[in-house]
Amino acid sequence: MKILAIHGSPKREGASSKAASELIRHFEKQGNEIKQYHLDSLNIHGCRECFLCRTNRTDVCAVNDDLSEILESAKDVDLLIISSPIFFADISAQLKCFIDRTWSYFGKNGTSAGHLPRNRCLVFILSYGYTDGHIYDSIFDKYKRYFNMMGFDHCHLITACGAQYHSPEIVNEREVERMIENIVTQIKSAR
């Protein structure tokens, strides 16, 4: 499988990064091709709503920065892993920047990303300080609908909760391990 992992946390040792690394280890053991990017260390810019993708009828964003390569890679991966801590009741600004720029995928025909491959998998990893493992499910629901339009028909959520105040400790660590094992099994059997 061709796998792309996008880390939206500014902390490489934080809870969302920790959970993503564990998931990635499972897929590495299977010999998959994996590219990883830590958005916080890159020179990236947000969508400028310049409409050049629509005007030029292309799925390439007109903003040329470190996200350009990542956006190109995401178009045909089998599995996209994205991870983020929750900041102010949403994903990190770094990850939001990536997601906003995928709007260019809709430029080819102006209304959809139907030219992208279907039947792909997405694993969305969220971490936050609350111990309620479902408090931010609506964030996943919102982005899941958007990624479905880009061909990610199989979306999975991992929530690492209870980690807060500079601590990567996850209170539901065993549950996260089970979620990872279940997702790996589901994706492997679907391929």
C-alpha positions as CSV (number, residue, x, y, z in Angstrom):
1,M,0.0,0.0,0.0
2,K,1.0,3.6,-0.6
3,I,0.6,5.4,2.7
4,L,0.9,9.1,3.5
5,A,1.1,10.3,7.1
6,I,0.6,14.0,7.9
7,H,1.4,15.1,11.4
8,G,-0.5,18.2,12.4
9,S,1.0,18.6,15.9
10,P,3.7,21.1,16.7
11,K,5.0,18.4,19.2
12,R,6.7,15.4,17.7
13,E,6.4,13.6,21.1
14,G,2.8,14.7,21.8
15,A,-0.2,12.3,22.2
16,S,-1.5,12.5,18.6
17,S,2.1,12.0,17.2
18,K,2.5,9.1,19.6
19,A,-0.6,7.3,18.5
20,A,0.2,8.0,14.8
21,S,3.7,6.6,15.2
22,E,2.3,3.4,16.7
23,L,-0.2,3.0,13.8
24,I,2.6,3.7,11.3
25,R,4.8,1.0,12.9
26,H,2.2,-1.6,12.2
27,F,2.1,-0.7,8.5
28,E,5.9,-0.5,8.3
29,K,6.1,-4.1,9.5
30,Q,3.9,-5.1,6.6
31,G,6.4,-3.6,4.1
32,N,4.3,-0.7,3.0
33,E,5.7,2.5,1.3
34,I,5.2,5.3,3.8
35,K,5.9,9.0,3.5
36,Q,5.6,11.2,6.6
37,Y,5.5,14.9,7.0
38,H,5.5,17.1,10.1
39,L,3.6,20.2,9.0
40,D,5.0,22.4,11.8
41,S,8.5,22.2,10.4
42,L,7.5,23.2,6.9
43,N,7.0,26.5,5.1
44,I,3.2,26.3,4.4
45,H,0.5,28.8,3.6
46,G,-3.2,28.7,3.7
47,C,-5.7,28.8,0.8
48,R,-5.9,32.2,-0.7
49,E,-9.2,31.6,-2.4
50,C,-7.6,32.9,-5.6
51,F,-9.7,30.5,-7.7
52,L,-6.8,29.8,-10.1
53,C,-7.4,26.0,-9.7
54,R,-11.0,26.7,-11.0
55,T,-9.9,29.2,-13.7
56,N,-7.1,26.9,-15.0
57,R,-9.3,23.7,-14.6
58,T,-6.6,21.9,-12.7
59,D,-6.3,20.1,-9.3
60,V,-3.0,21.8,-8.5
61,C,-3.0,24.6,-6.0
62,A,-1.5,27.9,-7.3
63,V,0.3,28.5,-4.0
64,N,3.8,27.0,-4.4
65,D,5.2,26.0,-1.0
66,D,6.2,22.9,1.0
67,L,2.6,21.7,0.9
68,S,2.7,21.4,-3.0
69,E,4.5,18.0,-2.8
70,I,2.2,16.7,0.0
71,L,-1.0,17.7,-1.9
72,E,0.3,15.9,-5.0
73,S,1.1,12.8,-3.0
74,A,-2.3,12.7,-1.3
75,K,-4.1,12.5,-4.6
76,D,-3.4,8.8,-5.1
77,V,-2.5,7.2,-1.8
78,D,-4.2,4.1,-0.6
79,L,-4.2,5.2,3.0
80,L,-4.0,8.7,4.4
81,I,-3.1,9.0,8.1
82,I,-3.7,12.5,9.6
83,S,-3.1,13.4,13.2
84,S,-3.7,16.5,15.3
85,P,-4.2,17.7,18.8
86,I,-7.4,19.6,19.4
87,F,-6.8,23.3,19.8
88,F,-9.7,25.5,20.7
89,A,-12.3,22.8,19.7
90,D,-10.8,22.0,16.3
91,I,-7.7,20.6,14.6
92,S,-4.4,22.4,14.6
93,A,-3.9,25.4,12.3
94,Q,-1.2,23.4,10.5
95,L,-3.5,20.6,9.6
96,K,-6.3,23.0,8.8
97,C,-4.0,24.6,6.3
98,F,-3.4,21.3,4.5
99,I,-7.2,20.5,4.4
100,D,-8.1,24.0,3.1
101,R,-5.6,23.6,0.3
102,T,-7.1,20.3,-0.8
103,W,-9.9,22.5,-2.1
104,S,-7.8,22.7,-5.3
105,Y,-8.7,19.1,-6.0
106,F,-12.2,20.4,-6.9
107,G,-10.8,22.8,-9.5
108,K,-10.5,20.2,-12.3
109,N,-14.3,20.2,-13.0
110,G,-15.3,23.0,-10.5
111,T,-17.6,21.0,-8.4
112,S,-16.2,17.7,-7.3
113,A,-13.0,15.7,-6.9
114,G,-14.5,12.7,-8.8
115,H,-11.3,12.2,-10.8
116,L,-9.4,11.0,-7.7
117,P,-9.3,7.3,-7.0
118,R,-12.1,5.9,-4.9
119,N,-12.2,3.2,-2.2
120,R,-9.3,4.7,-0.3
121,C,-8.8,4.7,3.5
122,L,-8.3,7.5,6.0
123,V,-7.3,7.3,9.6
124,F,-8.0,10.5,11.6
125,I,-6.2,10.7,14.9
126,L,-7.2,13.3,17.4
127,S,-5.8,13.9,20.9
128,Y,-7.1,16.2,23.7
129,G,-7.1,16.7,27.4
130,Y,-10.7,15.6,28.2
131,T,-11.2,12.0,29.3
132,D,-14.4,11.7,27.3
133,G,-13.5,9.7,24.2
134,H,-16.4,11.1,22.2
135,I,-16.5,14.8,23.1
136,Y,-15.0,15.8,19.7
137,D,-16.7,13.2,17.5
138,S,-18.3,16.0,15.6
139,I,-14.9,17.2,14.3
140,F,-14.3,13.8,12.8
141,D,-17.9,13.7,11.3
142,K,-17.3,17.1,9.7
143,Y,-13.9,16.2,8.0
144,K,-15.1,12.7,7.2
145,R,-17.8,14.1,4.9
146,Y,-15.2,16.3,3.2
147,F,-12.6,13.4,2.7
148,N,-15.4,11.1,1.4
149,M,-15.7,13.6,-1.5
150,M,-12.0,13.0,-2.3
151,G,-12.3,9.2,-2.5
152,F,-11.6,8.3,1.1
153,D,-14.7,6.0,1.4
154,H,-13.4,4.2,4.5
155,C,-12.7,6.5,7.4
156,H,-11.6,5.6,10.9
157,L,-11.2,7.6,14.0
158,I,-8.7,7.1,16.8
159,T,-9.1,9.3,19.9
160,A,-6.2,9.6,22.4
161,C,-7.7,11.4,25.3
162,G,-6.6,12.7,28.7
163,A,-3.2,14.0,27.5
164,Q,-2.8,17.7,28.5
165,Y,-0.4,20.3,29.7
166,H,2.7,19.2,27.9
167,S,2.1,15.6,28.8
168,P,2.0,12.9,26.1
169,E,0.3,10.5,28.5
170,I,-2.9,9.0,27.1
171,V,-5.4,7.8,29.7
172,N,-7.1,5.5,27.2
173,E,-3.8,4.0,25.9
174,R,-5.1,0.4,25.9
175,E,-8.2,1.5,24.1
176,V,-6.0,3.3,21.5
177,E,-4.0,0.1,21.0
178,R,-7.2,-1.9,20.4
179,M,-8.4,0.8,17.9
180,I,-5.1,0.6,16.1
181,E,-5.2,-3.2,15.9
182,N,-8.8,-3.2,14.7
183,I,-8.1,-0.6,12.0
184,V,-5.0,-2.4,10.8
185,T,-7.0,-5.6,10.5
186,Q,-9.9,-3.9,8.7
187,I,-7.6,-2.2,6.2
188,K,-5.6,-5.3,5.6
189,S,-8.6,-7.4,4.9
190,A,-10.1,-4.8,2.6
191,R,-7.1,-4.8,0.4
